[in-house]
Amino acid sequence: MQGQPEAERRRQRRVPLKLPVRVQGRDANGADWEEMSTCEDASLGGVALLVSHPVHLGQVLQLSLPLPQRFRQYDINDSFYRTYALVRDTQPWPNALRVGVLFVGRHPPRRAGGLTPERLLMPGERAVPRARPALTLRVRLSAEHAPGGIAREEDVTVEHLGPRVALVRSTRLPVSRGTLLLVEERDGDFRSRAEVASIAIGADGKPRVSLRFLDAPVPDRLLPKDDPAPDV
């Protein structure tokens, strides 16, 4: 159309449309996943949908949905439209992630060769670094240090980590400053005694416990690469 801005000519009109969608993807560790989702809107080029799995810009997904014929490029008479799609946009949503995807057809992009955790970006796009999964430690309070003489343990999430210290979220263990604990990496071989250095209440009202490792320093593989926590 004459006089229409170029960006508007490229943009395909999206129509609000609620449809069930089966979504398949592959995590960064190579594990395949599948979930049932809901389509929010559609166009000839793609759809927007809500997913619970974390996905990222440039990720390849495989979709199966009862898409109306007017939005299809092939399989016009099939009950379900099966297509590979490329994640083009992600937005936080209540209890989900709103994802805009671009249809790429019944075959995956040539560079992908199928579902892949790798990112296929358009020229000029930059990948946003993926957040590192939160480290979980198992903290044990021995019977000799526990009130009532009953040993306890808890899996806690690490918020900050240094070679000799960690700040963790704790909600149940009856500890105080100076309490000795045994700390273990839940799915690894790091293990050390630790002393409770301090306890504070976070902005969410939950306690944070600062631990000082006594036996072994934290392995380099567990330390943050971009913004290492200071060792105090």
C-alpha positions in Angstrom: 0.0 0.0 0.0 1.4 3.4 -1.0 2.4 5.6 1.9 2.4 2.8 4.4 5.6 2.6 6.5 8.0 -0.2 5.6 7.8 -1.7 9.1 4.0 -1.8 8.9 4.2 -3.5 5.5 6.4 -6.2 6.9 4.3 -6.8 9.9 1.5 -9.4 9.5 -1.7 -8.7 11.3 -2.2 -10.9 14.3 -5.7 -12.1 15.2 -6.7 -13.0 18.8 -7.1 -16.8 18.8 -7.3 -19.3 21.7 -6.2 -22.7 20.7 -4.5 -25.7 22.5 -0.9 -26.2 21.3 1.5 -29.1 21.9 5.0 -27.6 22.3 8.2 -29.7 22.1 11.7 -28.3 22.8 15.1 -29.3 24.0 16.8 -27.9 27.1 20.4 -26.7 27.2 21.5 -30.0 28.7 20.1 -31.9 25.7 16.9 -33.2 27.5 13.8 -33.2 25.4 10.6 -31.7 26.9 7.0 -31.4 25.9 4.0 -29.5 27.3 0.5 -28.5 26.4 0.1 -24.7 25.9 -2.4 -22.1 24.8 -2.2 -20.0 21.7 -3.0 -16.3 22.3 -3.0 -15.0 18.8 -2.0 -16.0 15.2 -1.0 -14.7 11.8 0.2 -16.3 8.6 3.7 -16.0 10.0 3.4 -17.3 13.5 1.7 -17.4 16.8 2.0 -16.1 20.4 1.7 -18.7 23.1 2.2 -19.3 26.8 4.7 -21.8 28.1 6.0 -22.9 31.4 9.4 -24.1 30.3 12.2 -21.5 30.0 12.9 -20.7 26.3 15.1 -18.1 24.7 15.4 -16.0 21.6 16.4 -18.1 18.6 15.4 -21.4 20.1 13.7 -24.0 17.7 10.4 -25.4 18.9 8.0 -27.9 17.3 4.3 -27.1 17.4 1.1 -29.1 16.8 -2.1 -27.1 16.9 -5.6 -27.1 15.2 -4.7 -23.9 13.3 -7.5 -22.5 11.0 -6.8 -23.0 7.3 -6.3 -19.3 6.5 -3.1 -19.3 8.6 -1.6 -22.4 7.1 1.0 -22.7 4.3 0.5 -26.5 3.9 -1.5 -29.5 5.3 -4.6 -27.5 4.7 -7.0 -30.3 5.4 -5.2 -32.0 8.3 -6.8 -31.8 11.8 -3.5 -30.5 13.2 -0.9 -28.2 11.8 2.6 -29.5 12.6 5.4 -27.0 12.1 8.8 -26.0 13.4 9.0 -22.5 14.8 11.7 -20.1 15.9 11.4 -18.1 19.1 11.4 -14.4 18.2 10.2 -12.7 21.4 9.7 -13.6 25.1 7.9 -11.7 27.8 7.3 -12.5 31.5 3.7 -13.4 32.1 1.8 -14.4 35.3 2.9 -18.0 36.0 4.2 -18.4 32.5 6.3 -17.0 29.6 4.6 -15.4 26.6 6.5 -16.4 23.6 6.2 -15.1 20.0 7.3 -17.6 17.4 7.9 -17.5 13.6 6.7 -20.5 11.6 9.6 -22.1 9.6 7.7 -25.0 8.1 7.4 -28.7 8.3 11.2 -29.1 8.3 13.5 -27.5 10.9 16.0 -24.7 9.8 18.9 -26.2 8.0 21.4 -25.1 10.6 19.4 -26.8 13.3 18.7 -30.2 11.8 15.9 -30.7 14.4 15.2 -29.6 17.9 18.3 -28.0 19.3 19.2 -25.9 22.4 21.4 -23.7 20.2 20.2 -20.2 19.2 19.5 -19.3 15.6 19.6 -15.6 15.5 18.8 -13.1 12.7 21.5 -10.8 11.3 22.1 -8.0 13.8 20.6 -9.8 16.8 22.6 -10.5 20.0 21.8 -13.4 22.3 20.9 -12.5 25.9 23.1 -14.6 28.2 21.2 -17.4 29.8 20.9 -17.2 33.5 22.9 -19.9 35.3 20.7 -22.3 37.2 20.6 -21.6 40.9 23.0 -23.8 43.0 21.4 -26.0 45.6 23.3 -27.2 48.7 22.2 -29.7 51.3 22.8 -28.4 54.8 23.0 -30.9 57.7 22.7 -30.0 61.4 24.1 -32.8 63.5 22.3 -34.1 66.6 25.0 -32.8 68.9 24.5 -29.2 67.7 20.7 -29.4 67.2 18.1 -28.3 69.9 16.6 -31.5 71.4 19.4 -33.6 70.0 17.5 -34.4 66.7 19.6 -34.1 63.6 18.1 -32.2 60.7 18.8 -31.3 57.1 17.5 -29.0 54.4 18.2 -28.2 50.8 18.8 -24.5 50.4 19.2 -22.2 47.4 22.5 -20.3 47.1 22.1 -16.6 46.4 25.7 -15.5 46.5 28.9 -17.6 46.4 32.5 -17.0 47.0 35.6 -19.3 47.4 35.0 -19.5 51.2 31.5 -18.1 51.8 27.9 -18.6 50.7 24.7 -16.7 51.3 21.7 -19.1 51.3 18.0 -19.0 51.9 17.0 -21.1 54.9 13.6 -21.5 56.4 13.6 -24.4 58.9 16.9 -25.2 60.5 17.2 -23.9 64.1 20.7 -22.3 63.8 22.3 -19.2 65.3 25.6 -17.4 64.8 28.5 -19.9 65.4 26.5 -23.0 64.6 28.5 -25.7 62.8 26.9 -27.4 59.8 27.9 -30.0 57.2 27.4 -28.6 53.7 27.2 -30.8 50.6 26.6 -30.1 46.9 23.4 -31.9 46.2 24.4 -33.3 42.9 28.1 -33.1 43.1 31.2 -34.0 45.2 31.8 -30.7 47.0 31.6 -31.2 50.8 32.8 -29.1 53.7 32.0 -28.1 57.3 30.7 -24.5 57.6 30.1 -22.1 60.4 27.1 -19.8 60.5 28.6 -16.3 60.2 25.4 -14.2 60.4 21.6 -14.4 59.9 19.5 -11.7 58.4 15.9 -11.3 57.2 15.6 -10.6 53.5 13.1 -8.2 51.8 10.7 -11.1 51.3 10.6 -11.8 55.0 12.6 -15.0 54.8 15.9 -15.6 56.6 19.2 -15.5 54.9 22.2 -17.4 56.4 25.8 -16.5 55.7 28.1 -19.5 55.8 31.9 -19.6 56.1 33.4 -22.8 54.8 36.0 -24.3 57.2 37.5 -27.3 55.3 37.5 -26.9 51.6 37.1 -23.9 49.3 34.3 -23.9 46.7 35.4 -25.5 43.5 36.0 -23.1 40.6 33.3 -24.9 38.5 30.7 -23.7 41.0 31.8 -20.1 41.2 30.0 -17.4 39.1 32.0 -16.6 36.0 30.7 -13.1 35.2 30.3 -11.5 38.7 32.1 -13.6 41.3 31.0 -12.9 44.9 33.7 -11.4 47.1 35.4 -13.7 49.6 35.0 -12.2 53.1 
